[in-house]
Amino acid sequence: MRIRRSLIDLDDLTAEELAYIFERTGQFEREPPGPLLAGKACVNMFFEESTRTFTSFHLAELQLGANVVDLVPKNLSLATKGESLEDTAITLGALGICVLVVRHSEPGFPQRMALAFDGHVINAGDGVHAHPTQALLDIYTLIEEFGELRGRTVAIVGDVLHSRVAHSTIRGLSRLGASIVLVGPEAFLPSTYAGGQVSVERDLDAVLPNADAVVLLRIQRERFVEIPISDREYIDRFRLDRRRLALLRKEAIIMHPGPYNRGVELDDSVLEFAGWRYARQVQHGVAVRMAVLDLLVNARQ
């Protein structure tokens, strides 16, 4: 039976552990951490394509001195020879693997792996369910900008329904006392998301003057059989452009978990905006993931 800690979503972390991750992130960005994972083996299993998450996990593991193996689906018996998930987990555990970083289109896949694997499993994105490390680096970007998040207003705009990042970010921001305003059409954002510190709005122009931060989301076309709203309607109602930038407070920032689509959720004027923080989010990715690895393997068993 698995006895080690995993990170499937932010609910797996206590308040103290969240604070630990953010503290360690800052430390690791100021000074290289050294071989904290020396002699440990990490396997990255990505069943979905990724640029930012895969690369930053790989770099984080290398910088911590781990032995790193990247497994692609075509090389997995699980995908090509009918091996069960449980038997794959047993095999990897028997090989001495310490950490599995798993990305999969099936919601709950990393959780199932964690139940069978005698090691640490980190969810690198599962379907539309959760993406905890992306949420952590986004929240860290907000903390770097504003410090205390209690009382701050964060607007999340777009396809919330299909955004695993948004789902994890909402959980994290709620725990830190932020007010979350979700903005989008009904097909991307059911009214049932409202509750507690979370409100749902349809008028982006009305929300922007009160937002400390705006998090834009792409339309996840791969999740739809048929897109329920035309690009033109979405652009007219929800795209952040030069006119809408003028509605923001001068100290407001704009974020995007990536990849972003120019001309749809934003136009080029956003990329020139002083508060555009996309590159900063990406820069935090390696240190945040080093901090998560350090927490799971070294700080808490």
Order of alpha helices (4+ residues) and beta strands (2+ residues): alpha-beta-alpha-beta-alpha-alpha-beta-alpha-beta-alpha-beta-alpha-beta-beta-alpha-beta-alpha-alpha-beta-alpha-alpha
